[in-house]
Amino acid sequence: MGKNFLKSTPPSRILVASFLSIIVVGTVLLSLPISTNANKGVSILSALFTATSAVSVTGLSVVDIGSTFSPFGKLVILILIQLGGLGIMTFSSVLMIAIGKKITYRERKILKEDVNWENTGQVLKFIKRLIKIVLFIEMAGSIFLTISFLKYMPFKKAFYFGIFHSVSAFCNAGFSLFPDNLEGFQSQYSINLTTSFLIIFGGIGFAVISSSLDFIKTKKNTFNLTSKLAIIISIILTLFGTITFLFTEYGNAYTIKNLNFLDKLTAAFFQSVSTRTAGFNTVPIDRLEPATIFIFLLLMFIGASPGSTGGGIKTTTFGVIIFYVVGIILGNKDVQVANRRISWEILNRSMAILVLSFIYICFITIVISATNKLEFQKIIFEVISAFGTVGLSMGITSSLNSFSKFLIILTMFIGRVGPLTFALAFGEKLKVKSYRYPKENILVG
C-alpha cells in the first residue's frame, strides 16, 4: 500500500513533503532549551520562523541569531542551511549511496526535479560531482574567511565564524552571526570579495559550475542553452545592480557617500550580488534611497539561476520572457535564444511562474498591509525578500504580528520549492483532452 502510494505521488508533492518534514524537525530542535542561551528561550513561532528561514536559505529572522542561540542551536541552523541549499532529496541520496543502497528509477526522477537536472540516467553521477564541488568551494571559502576574521577574533572563534559564513554564503542563506550582519566589514575587501564569490558560485547553478569544469578540462564547448542564458543574465543583472546602486547611493551619507571610490565600488558590487538571493548586507537597508529600494525589489524578484541554492523566479525564466518580448517587437514567429528555438512549453511554464509569483506577492502584501500598521514600502520589501529567499529586511520582521509572520514563513517556503512546483504539488495531473474548442481572437494592448 505504501509503495503504491509513493509510486502514484507526483515528484513535486514528495519534494514539498521532504522540505516540510525537515522544517518540523528543525523547529522541534530549535525549541529545546539546549538550543538557546540562558534566559533567551524562543517561542514555537520563532523557532518555526528560524527553521523555515534556514531550510529555505532565506536569512530573515525575528531574533538575533548570534546572541539568542547557543552553539548547539547555531549548529542546528547551519545543518538546516546546508540541507536547504543542497536539497533534502539530494542529501538523502548521498546517504543511500554511502550505505550501498540502490537508487530506483523513480527516486532518480525525484532527484532530477530537486536539482533541476535534465538527464534522469546520469543524475546520480551529477549528484556525486555536485557534493564534491560544494565541499571544495565551502572549504575554500571557510579558509579565506577564517584568515580574514583572525584580525578581529581568536583563532577558534574565527574558524567557527569562517565555516558558518562560508556555508551561509554559498547556500545563499544570508544568516550572519554578527548583530549588524556584515556592515562592520564594509571596507574589508577580502571578506567582501570572498563572500561575493561564494554567493555567485551558489547562485549560478550546479549545472553551470559542472559545465564550466568540463570546459576547463576539455577546452570544448560544454555549455547548454540553460547554462549560457544563466551566465549571461547573471552578468547583466550584476553589472546593472552595481552601476545603479553606485549612481543612486553615491550621495547618500547613510550608506556610501563618505567612503572612497574603491570602497563605494566594492559596496555596490557586494550589494548587487547579495541582493538577488543571498541577503548579506554591508550597508543599512532601511537607509537606502527609494530608487535603490525599487532596484532591489526587481533584483530580488528575479533571483538566482535554476538548480542553484537561490530563489526568485530564476534568471532563465526572466531571460526567456525578455527574449519572447523582443521577438514580438522584431516580428519573430518563434522565441529565439543564441541561435536556438525555445519550445512554447518552456515559454508557457515561464509565463505561469511569472504570473503565479506576481499574484501571490500582491495577495500576501495586501493581507499583511491590512493587518499591520507599517509602511507599505517596508512590507512589500519584506514579502519579495521572503519570496526570493533573499533575507534582506528594512527592520520590520520582528514587528509583524503572529499571523503576518506565518504568512512570511509560507512565503519563504514557497519561494524555496518554487511557486509552480508548490502549485503542482496540490494540483491535478495534466489532462489531455480529445477535443479542442473553436478559436477566437481577443483584442489586447
N, C-alpha and C positions, 0 to 999 in steps of 0.2 A: 504493500500500500504506500509506504514511504517513498520507495524508489519510483513507483509510478507517478506519485505526486511531484517529485523533483523533476522527472522527465517531462512532465506536462507544464512545468512552471517556466515562464519566459526568463531568459538570462537577465533582463533588466530588473525583474522582480527579485531575483536572487541577489543581485548586486545591491539593491536598495536594502534588502533584509540584512545583508552582511555588514553594511555600514551602520544600520540601526543597532545591531547586536553589539558591536564594539563600542558604540556610544553609551549603551546601557551599562556595559561592564566598566567603562571609564568613569561614568557618573557615580557608580557604587564605590569604586576605589577612591575617587577624589572626595567622597563624603565621609570617609573614615577619619577618625581623629589623628591617625598617624600621618595623614596626607597634608595636614596644616600645622603651622607653628602654634605655639601656646597662645591661647585666647584669640585665635584667628580662624575659628571654625567657619565653614561656609554652609549656606542653605542648600537644599536639594536643587533648587532652581539655578543657583550659582554654579554648582557642580555640574549640572546638565549643560549649562551655557558654556562653561570652560571645556568640557569634554567634547561637545559638538564643534566648538571653535577649533579645537586641536585636531580632531579627526577630519574636519572639513578643510584643514590647513588655512584657516582664516586669520586668526590672531586677535579678534575682538574679545574683550574681557570686561567683566563687571567688577573685578577685583584686581589688585596689583599682584601679578604672578610672583614676582621676586620676594615680596615680604609676606604674602599670605600663605604660600605653600611651602611645606618642608622639603628637604632633599628627596624624600620618597615621593611626595606629590609632584615635584618637578620631574622626577624620573618617569612617573606615570604619564605626565603631559608630553614628555619627549618621545616616549614609545607610541603614544596616540598620534603624534605628529608624523612619525615615521610610517606607521601603519596607514594613516590617511594619505600621505604623499605617495607611497608605493601602490596602494590599493590593497584592500583586505584579501581579495581572492589571489592576488599576486603573491602576497606573503604566505598565504596558506599553501599555495602550490610549491613554493620553495621548501616548506617544511615536509610536504609529501614526497618531494623528490629526494630530500635528505634522508628520509627513512626508507626509501626504496619503494614507495607506493606508486602504482601505475596510475597515470592521469588519463581518464576516459576522454572520448571524443567530445562528449557534452561539456565536460569540465574545461576542455580546451576552448570551446566556443564561448563559455563564460569569461575565461581569461582574455580571449581576443577582444571582447567588448570592454573589459576592465582596463586594458592598456591601449585600446584603440589601435590594434594591430590588424592588418588585412589578411594574412595567411594563417589559417587555423592549424595547418600541418606543421608550421615552423614556429608556432607561438612559444613552445617550451624552450627552444633554442634561444629565442629572443629574450625570454624571461631570465634565463641563466646569465646572458650577457648584460641584461639590464641591471641585475643585482651587483655584478662586478663593477659596472660603471658608477652606480650610486655609491657604493662603498668607497671606491677610489676618490671620487670627487668630494664626498663629505669628509674623508680622512685628510685630503689635501687642504680643504678649507679649514678644518679644525687646527691643523698645524700653523697655517698662516695667521689665523685669528688668535691662537694661543700666544704666538710670538708678539703680536700687536698688543694684546691685553697685559702682557708682562710688564709693560711700562706703568701700569696703574694698579696692579694687584699681585699677590704672591703666586707662585707657580701653580699650586694645587687649584686655587680658585680660577686662575687664568685658563688652565687646562679644561676645567669643567665648563666655564663660560664659552670657551672656544668650541667645544663639542656641541653644546646646546645651540649656540647661534649658527653654527655651520649647518646642522640638521634643519633648524628652523628656516634658514635662508634658502637652502637647496629645495626643501619641500614647499617653499613659498608660503610659509606659515605666518611669519612676521611677529612671532612671540619673542619678547625680549625680557631678560632678567633685570634690566635697568628700568627704574621708575619712569624715566623720560625717554624710553626706547633708545635710539642712538643719537639723540640730539647733542649729547655731551661729546660726541666724536665727529662733529661736523667738519673739522679741519684735519682729521686723521686719514690721510689718503689710503694707507694700507687697509684699514678697516672698511672704508667706503668702497674701494675697488674690489676687495675680496668678497664682501657681501654682495655687491652688484653682480659679479660674475657667477657666484653661486645661484643667485636668483635667475639669471639669464639661462644657465645650464638646466635648472629645474623647470623653468617655464617654457623652454623652446620645444620640449617634447622628446621622449626617449628614442623614438624612431629617427628623429633628425640627428641626434647625437650618434646613434648607431650608423647611420648613413655617412656621417662626417668621418667616423673612424675607418669605415670601408674605403672612403675616398682617399684618405691619408695613406692607407696601406697599399691600395691597388692603383692609385692615380687615375682611376676610371670614374666616369660619372655614375654614381650610385644613388643620386637623389631622385626620388619620385616626385610627382607633382605636389603632393601634400607637404613634403619637406621643403621644396622650393618656395611654395607660397607662404609657409610658416616663417621661413627665414626672411623673405622679402618684406612681408607685412610687419614682422617684429622689428626689423631695422628701421623701417619708415616710421613706425609708432614711437620708437625710442628716440630717434632724431627729432621728430615732431614734438614730443614731450619735453626734451631737453631745451630746444630752441624757444618754445613758447613759455616754458617756466622761467627761463632766463630773462625773457622780454617782459613778462607780466610782473615778476617779483624783483626785478633789478633795483627798483627804488623803494622797496618795502623794508622799513627799518626793523620790523619784527622778524624778518626771515633772512635775507641775504644782502641787504644794502650795505652793511658795514664790513662785509668780507672783501678780500682782494679778489681779483678776477678769476684766478685759478680755483680758489675756494668756491666762488659762485658757480663756476662751470661744473665743479665736482658735485656740488649740492644739487644742481639742476639735473645732471646725468643720473645721480643716485635716485632722486625722487621720481624721475621719468621711468626708470627701470622698476623701482619698487612699487609704484602706484598701480601698475597694470594688474598686479596679482599678489605681491608679497606683503605689503603693509608695514615695512620698516619706515621710519621717518627720521630725518636729521634736522627738520625744521618744524616749528609748531603748526600743526594743521589748522587749528582754529584761528590762526592769524593770517591765513592766506588771502590774497585778493580774490574778489568774486570771479574774475576771468580765469584765474588759476583753478578755482574750485570747479568751474564748468569743464575745463580741460580734463581735470582729474576724473570727473564723472564719466566722460567719454572713454578715457583710458581704462577705467575700472570695469566699465560695461563690456568692452571688447575682451579684455583679459589676456590669458596666455594661449598657447598652442594646444591642439588636441594630443592626447596621450602624454600629457605633462602633469606636474603637480599643481598647476594653477587652475583657476576658474574662469568665469566670464563666458560670453557666447563663443569665444575662441577666435583666434586670428584668421584661420582659414574660412570660417563662416563669414566673417566680415569681408574677407578678400573675395569670396565667391559672389557675394551680394554686390560689392563695388564693381567687379568685372561685368556682372549682369546689367547694372545700371549704365555703365559705359557702353556696353554692347547695344543697349536700346537707343542710346543717343547716337551711336555711329550707324545704326540701322542693321546690325548683325542679326542673323536669324538664330544663331546658337551662342551659348556662353563660351568664350574662348579665353584660355589662360596658357601662356607660354607655348603656343602652337599646339595646344591640346583642346579638345572639346569636352566640356563638362556636361554630364548627363542631367536631364531635367529632374531626375530623382534626387540628386545631390542638391540642386537648387531648391526644390520643394522642401527638403529637410532643413536647409539653411534658413529659408523664409519662415518655416514653422518655429525654429529655435528663436529667431528674432522676434516674431510676433508673440509667442508664449512668454518670453522673457520680459518684453515691454509691458504686456498686460499684467503680468504678475507683479512687477515692480510698481506699476501705477496703483494696483489694488492695495498692496501692503503699505505703500506710502500714504494713501488716503486714510486707511484704517488707523495707522499709528498717529497721523496728524490729528485725527478726530478724537483720539483718546489721550493725547499728551499736549500740554501747553508748552511746546518747544518751537524754536524757529524752523520753518519749513525747509530752509536750506540745509540745516544740520540733519534733519530727519531723512531727506532724500539721499544725502551723502551717506548716512548710516546704512540705509537699505541697499543702495547699489554696492557699497563696500562689502556688505554681508553676502549679497548675491554673487559678486565677483570673487568671493573668498579672498578679499584683499586685507581687511583688518584695520585700515585707517579709520580714524574717528575724529569728529570735531568736539569730542568730550562729553557726549550725551548718553553713552552706553549705560552707565550705572544709574542715570536719572530716569530711564524709561520705566514705566510701570510693569508689573509682572506679565500682563497679557502681551504687551509690546515686546518684552524680552523673549517670550515664547515665539512670537512671530519672527523675530530676528534669528532665533535658533532654527526654525523651519526654513528660513531663507538661506542660511548658511548651508544647511543640509542639501537643499535643492540645488544650490549653486555648485556644490561638490559633485553630486551624482549627475548633474546636468538636467535642465528643465524638461528636455524631450525624453530622456531616459526615465525620469520620475513620472512623467505623464503616461508613457508606455507601460510602466510597471503596474499602473492601476487602470489601464485602458484595455480595449479589446484587440484581438489579433486582427491583422489586415484581412478584410473580406473582399474577394474579387467577385464582382457581380457579373452575371452572364448577359447583362444588357447595359446600354448607355442611353441617357436622356438626350433629347434634341438639344443642339447648341444654339445659344442666343447671345448676342453681344450686349455689353453693358458699357455705357459711357463713363469714362473715368478721367481724372485730371481736371 
